[in-house]
Amino acid sequence: MAIESLAFLTPGNYVDDDPASGLEDTLRLIEFGERLGYRGAWVRQRHLEHGISSAAVFLGAASQRTSTIELGTAVIPIGYENPFRLAEDLSLADALSRGRLQPGFSTGMPHADLLADVVFEGDWRTFEFGHARVARTVEHLRGAYLGDETARIESPGNVQRPRLQPHTPGLADRSWYGGTSLGSSRWTGEAGLHLLTGNIVSAAGIESDDFGTVQATLIDAYRAAGGAGRRVAVGRVIVPTDSADRATVARYREYARSRYDRTLTPHGDKRTLFAEDLVGPIAEIAERLAADPAFSPESGPVTEFRLELPYEFDVRDYEQILTDARGLLPALSSAA
């Protein structure tokens, strides 16, 4: 195996009557992860839920509490976003972080039956919410000038050519897409974005029901379509138990058991597959990952692992998991 760096994805949960405390816990967890030496901290953007509804706003705050850790969005559903306005928010957060932002996108519109009519005026069902909307967002991040060469805008003390502000060079080249299928993985490679792949994939068009084999196929398709040389981050739910007490270990194992049945068969027309949660000592988890086809695809080894923290746990659990998971890199070297 060639895993060289660890990052983590945190859910950013809070209780309904005290969101500030939960969000503060997540900010502190990112600080904690930086002290432990994690390369990146990632957050989801979640609407109508007890989670982070604006990833750019939240990561702007996280940037002021950290100095080295990468700050990523995994992912922002593009359907509810105006590409230019989203690019402005991400650019501002990147400027505050001094170039540490890793924006990740997906298509789709969670809770569309409830939310879409509130967000959009007119018949939103006729709008384009696919890959082209992601591509427009990334192009805005590149900071192309608006208007012709003579176009200028005036503001107090300044005359300039108009473009997205603040412009942070390199942000577009740090953009990612969450590829879950053959089509989306190939598009990600063609679009020149980095690839996020997590614990849910689609086996449509692939002659296998094995999660790791399907994920490896998606990674190979991405690299063959233009992603060679770009970053690939594989995410899985792992829950190391090395420093957990007996009651906590039992709770972790019950959590994994409650989600195990969904991993046994493909779901729906897209043949959706779920990865099994890995609970146990870090050496045991490393052995299982070392045998996983996703970490040694034919087109080249994966070097980045993204630990996906379970939604339901307490911040103290997250701290224990992140502390124990640091042992994954040396354990993988022993297991290889």
N, C-alpha and C positions, 0 to 999 in steps of 0.2 A: 504494500500500500504506500501511497505517496502523500497522505494528508499532512500538510505543513502548517495549517492555521485553523483556529477555532473561533467561531462567532456564535451568538445566541439570538434567538427570536423570543421576545417576551410579549405576553398578551396585553399588558397594560390594564388589567381589570380594576374595577372599583365598585363600591356598593352605591346604591341609588341615592341615598341621603347624605353621602360624604365623598363625592368624586375627588376632592382635593387630596385627601389622605392616600387614596389608591394611586393617583398619578404621582404623588410625591414618592411613594414606595418604588414606583417604576423608575423614576429619575435616580433614586439612590441605588437601585439595582444596577443601572447602567454605570454609575460611578464605581460600584463594587466590581463589576466586570472589567472595567478598565484597570483597576488596581490588581486584579488577578492576571492581567496580561492578555485578555481576549482581543482579537483583532477587530471584531465588529459587534455592534448591538443593533438589532433590527426590530421594527414594530410593524404591526398590521394597521391598516386604516379600516375602521369598522363603523358602520352607520346604524343608528337606532339601537345600539347595544351598549353595554357597560364596558366600553373600550375607547381607544383613541380615535376620535372622529376626524381629526386633522393632523396627519402625520407631520406635515411641514411645521406647524405651530409647535407641536410637542418636541420635535427634534431641534428646533431653534432654541427651546429652553434647555434641552439636554446638552447642546453645544456649549452653553455657558457654565456647565457643571463638570465638563470633561475637557481634555486637551489632545488626546492621541487616538482614541478609539473611533473607528468608522461608525457612521450613523446611517442606517439603511431603512427603507420602507419595503416591506415584503407582505403585502403589496398594496398599491393604491389602485382600486378598481376605476378604470378610466371613464366608465359610462356616465358618472355623475359630474365629471370635471370639464371645465372649459380649458382647452389646452394652453392658451396664453396665460390665463390667470393662475393655473396650477404651476406653470413654469416660473412665473414671478415669485410665487410663494417658496418654491424649492430653491430658486436662486438666492433669495434672501436668507433662507436657512443655511445654505452652503456658505454664503459670505460670513455669517455669524460663526460657523464652524471652522472657518479658514480652510475650506477645501476638503472636508471629511465626509460630505453627504454622498450616499449611494442610493439614488432614487430607483425604486423597483415598481413596475406596473403590471397590470393584468387587464384583460377585457372583462366584461360581465357587469351586472347591476344587481347586487344582492338586495332583496326586499323590494324589487321593482314594483310589485303590485301595490305597495303602500307608499313608496317614496317618489317614484318617477313623476307622478302628476304634481307633486309638491315642488319638485326641483325645476321642472321644465314648463314653459308656456307653449301651447300648441301641441300637436300630435307627435310626441316624442318617439312613437313607434316607427316614424318615417326617418328618424335621424340615424347617422352612422356612428356606431359605438365600438367598432372593432379595432383592428391593428392600425388602421390609418390614423385614428385618433391618438394612439400612442406615438406614432411616428411624428405627427405634428407637434406634440408636446416636446419630444426630443429635439426637433429642429428649432423650436423656440429657445430651448436651452443653449443652443449653439450661438445665439445672439446675432442673427442676421439683421441687418439694418432694414427698417421699414421705409416704404416710399422710394423715390428715385434718388439719384446722387445729390440732388439739390435740396432735398427735404431737410428742414431744420426745425427744431422746437426751442422755444425760449422759456427759461425759468429764471428765478432771481439769481443774478450773478453768473448765468451760464447760457451758452448757445451750443447746441449739439445735434448730431444726427440721431434720429430716434431709433432705439432698439430696446429690448427688454432690459430692465434695470432692477437690481444690480446685475451686471454681467459678470459671471464667474467662469473664466476659461477652464475647460476640462470637465465641466459638469456633465455635458452630454456624453462624453466618453466614459463616464462612470455610471451610466444608466443600465438597468437590468430589466429583464422580463421574466415573469413566472410561467415557464413552459410546462404544460401538463400533458400534451398530446404530441403526436408526430407533426401535425400541421403547425402548431404553435412553436414547437422547438425548431423546426426548419425556418419559420419566419424570423425567429429571434436571431438565428445565425445570419440570415440574409440581411437583416436590419442593422447588424453590427453591434448588437447589445450583448451584455453578459447574461448568463443563464442561471436563473434560480429554479431549482427543482426540489420539491419537498416530499411529504409523506402521503401525498395523493397524486396519482397519475391516471391517465387514460390508456387502456390497452387496445383501443380501436385501431384496426389495421395491423396489429402485431400478433403473431402466432405464439403467444405465451400468456399464461395467467400468473407467472411468478413476478412479484413486485420488482425485485432487484434486476431481473432480466429485462423487464419492460423499461425501467428507469435507465439502464445502461443503453438500451436501444435509442431512447430519446436523446441522450447525451451524444451518442455517435451521430445521430441525424443532425443535431445542432452543429457539431463540428464540421461535418461534411458539407453543410449549407453555408459555411462562411465563419463559423465560430472558432475555428482552430486558432489557438493563441490567446483567446479571450478567457475570462474567468468563468468557472463553473462552481457553484456552491450547492452542495447537496445537503438537504435538511432532513433530519429524523428526530423523532421523540425518543430520547434516551434518558433514563432515570437511574443514575448510579446510586448505590446504597451503602458505599464503603463506610461513611461516617454517620449514617442514619441510625436511630435507635430502633428497637425491635417493633414497636407499635407503628412507627413511621414506615418501616419496610413493609409491614403487612398492609398498610393503607396504600402504598405505592403499587403493590402487587394486585390488590383488589381493583384499583383503577385500571391497570392493564388488562385484567381479566374481563372487566366490563366492556372493553372495546375490542376484544379479540375476535368475536364472531364476525365482525364486519370485514376482517382480513381474509376470510376463507373463500370468497368467491367474487367475481366481477359484478358490478352493479350497473343496471340500466343500459341504454343503447350505446353509451360511450365506453362501456366496460370499465368503469371506474374501479381502481384498486387502492386499498389502504395498506400502508406499511404497518407491521406489527411494532408496538411500543416495546423497547428493550429496557427491562428492569433487572438490576443485579449489580454485582461488583464490577468495577470498571474493566478489570482484566477479562471477565466473561463477555462483557459488551464488545470489547475490542476484538475478541476472537470471532464473534458473530459478524461484525462489520468487515473483518479481514476476508471473510468468505463470501461477502456480498458482491454480486456481479456489478453493481452500480459504481463501485469504487475502483474498478479496473476495466473500463470500457475499451474496446479495440482501438479507438481513435486517440487514446492517451489517458493517463491517470488523472483522477480528480484530486486536487490538492487542498480544497477548502471544505470544511465540515461546519454546518450550521445546526446547533442544538436547539430544537424547538421545545420550549418549556410548556408543560400542560396548562390549559386554561384554569383548571379548578384548584390549583395549589396556592398556598400562602407564600408570602415573600420570604419567610424563613426557610421554607422548603427550597425555593429558588436559589437562595444563597448556598445551601448545602449541596444542591445539585451542581451548581457552577463550580464550587470549590472542588468537589470530587471529580468532576469531568475534566479538570486540568490534567489528570493522569491519563487521558485518552491517547495523547500523542506518544508518550513513551511506551504505553501498553500496546499500541498498534505496532510499534517497532519490534516488540517482543513476539507479537502474534504473527507477524508477516513471515 
